[in-house]
Amino acid sequence: MKRLLIISCLFVNQLYGQVNNSGEFIAVIGEAYGTYFPDLITFQFSFNVIEKKQAEAVRKLNEQTELFVDKVANLGIDPKQIKLSNYNLQEAINYSTDKVKNVGYEASESFELEIEYTSESFNSFIDSISGTKFSDLSFTFELTFSDSLANKIRNYLIKQASNNAAEIAQTLADSRNVFLGDVYSIEYTKNLTQLYGVDYIPPPPPPVELNRAYEISSQKISSRITLKGIEKSQQVRIVYRINNNR
């Protein structure tokens, strides 16, 4: 009977210790946002020539691509940066009528070019390749972040998110009249839908105009194109110890 009583007392003491020492934490998720301009732009150029004779289609395609490479070189860009992504020569078929018709030959060639992005250099580049000399040219472009800039932005936003978490935790502590203690844990993840087991609803995606993908014909280029920045965000979860008495 004495042994049972001693065990019961030990159990009560352990339980009492757990109540006092567990659950005395504040867990918060800090967030940080910013709008940034990418430092790289990737162009996808496509020349597409249709002529009645195969030799003429190839000749005209080669003429335009050589002129294009010369134009890029005159802008101070190394032609080696232009990468061939596709070349095709086939019969040109017209499917727009009831009867399928062979209208000649279609020669096409596609290139990829990645250069550093600034507003001035971008518009200067666009102006230089526009005009009737490239009547068979169309292209798309997409703005991207280099690894170095992406890491710089990420690290900065993580620090800002951590500061935001500290502010929220302090506000919560003040509202309950307790002292905010030291940091128990700091957690970070790239997964926006769940942060270390804590369900999280990410902010809505940026408007469509912020997605940097465009398709332009060389004959329909405005003299000035203004692009908006891209919103970046980071989240950090920090758990603080708290003191019950102030």
VENLIN-V890070 format. One record per backbone hydrogen bond with DSSP energy under -0.5 kcal/mol. CO is the residue of the C=O (numbers start at 1). NH is the residue of the N-H. E is the energy in kcal/mol with one decimal. If there is no record, write none. Layout:
<<CO:NH:E> <CO:NH:E>>
This chain:
<<1:5:-1.9> <2:6:-2.3> <3:7:-2.2> <4:8:-2.1> <5:9:-2.1> <6:10:-2.3> <7:11:-2.3> <8:12:-2.2> <9:13:-2.4> <10:14:-2.4> <11:15:-2.5> <12:16:-2.6> <13:17:-2.2> <14:18:-2.0> <15:19:-2.1> <16:20:-1.9> <17:21:-1.9> <18:22:-2.0> <23:25:-1.3> <24:242:-1.9> <26:28:-0.5> <26:240:-3.0> <28:30:-0.6> <28:238:-2.3> <30:236:-2.2> <32:234:-1.9> <34:36:-0.5> <34:232:-3.3> <36:38:-0.5> <36:230:-3.2> <39:117:-2.3> <40:144:-2.5> <41:43:-0.5> <41:115:-2.3> <42:142:-1.9> <43:45:-0.5> <43:113:-2.2> <44:140:-1.9> <45:111:-2.7> <46:138:-2.1> <47:109:-2.1> <49:107:-2.8> <51:105:-3.7> <53:57:-2.0> <54:58:-2.2> <55:59:-2.5> <56:60:-2.5> <57:61:-2.0> <58:62:-2.6> <59:63:-2.2> <60:64:-2.0> <61:65:-2.5> <62:66:-2.3> <63:67:-1.8> <64:68:-2.2> <65:69:-2.4> <66:70:-2.1> <67:71:-2.0> <68:72:-2.2> <69:73:-2.3> <70:74:-2.1> <71:75:-0.7> <72:75:-0.9> <72:77:-1.6> <73:76:-1.8> <78:81:-2.6> <79:82:-1.7> <81:83:-0.6> <82:84:-0.5> <83:112:-2.3> <86:110:-2.9> <88:108:-2.9> <90:106:-3.4> <91:93:-0.7> <92:103:-2.8> <92:104:-0.7> <93:95:-0.7> <94:101:-1.8> <98:100:-0.6> <101:94:-3.5> <101:103:-0.6> <104:92:-2.5> <105:51:-2.3> <105:107:-0.5> <106:90:-2.2> <107:49:-3.2> <108:88:-2.7> <109:47:-2.9> <110:85:-2.5> <110:86:-1.4> <111:45:-2.2> <112:83:-2.8> <113:43:-3.5> <115:41:-2.6> <118:122:-2.5> <119:123:-2.1> <120:124:-2.3> <121:125:-2.2> <122:126:-2.6> <123:127:-2.4> <124:128:-1.7> <125:129:-1.3> <126:130:-0.7> <127:130:-0.6> <131:134:-1.2> <132:135:-1.0> <134:137:-1.7> <136:48:-1.9> <137:218:-1.7> <138:46:-2.8> <139:216:-3.2> <140:44:-2.9> <141:214:-1.7> <142:42:-2.7> <144:39:-0.6> <144:40:-2.0> <146:150:-2.8> <147:151:-2.4> <148:152:-1.9> <149:153:-2.6> <150:154:-2.4> <151:155:-2.7> <152:156:-1.9> <153:157:-2.5> <154:158:-2.4> <155:159:-1.9> <156:160:-2.1> <157:161:-2.9> <158:162:-2.2> <159:163:-2.1> <160:164:-2.2> <161:165:-2.2> <162:166:-2.0> <163:167:-2.0> <164:168:-2.1> <165:169:-2.6> <166:170:-2.2> <167:171:-2.1> <168:172:-2.4> <169:173:-2.4> <170:174:-2.6> <171:175:-2.1> <172:176:-1.1> <173:176:-0.6> <173:178:-2.3> <174:177:-1.0> <179:181:-0.6> <179:243:-2.4> <182:241:-2.7> <185:239:-2.8> <187:237:-2.8> <190:192:-0.8> <193:200:-1.6> <194:196:-0.7> <195:198:-1.3> <197:199:-0.6> <198:195:-2.5> <200:202:-0.7> <207:210:-2.0> <208:211:-1.8> <210:212:-0.7> <211:213:-2.1> <212:143:-0.7> <214:141:-1.6> <216:139:-2.5> <217:220:-2.0> <218:131:-1.4> <220:222:-0.5> <225:227:-0.5> <230:36:-2.6> <232:34:-1.9> <234:32:-1.8> <235:189:-0.6> <236:30:-3.3> <236:238:-0.5> <237:187:-3.2> <238:28:-2.4> <238:240:-0.5> <239:184:-3.5> <239:185:-1.6> <240:26:-2.5> <241:181:-3.5> <243:179:-1.3>>
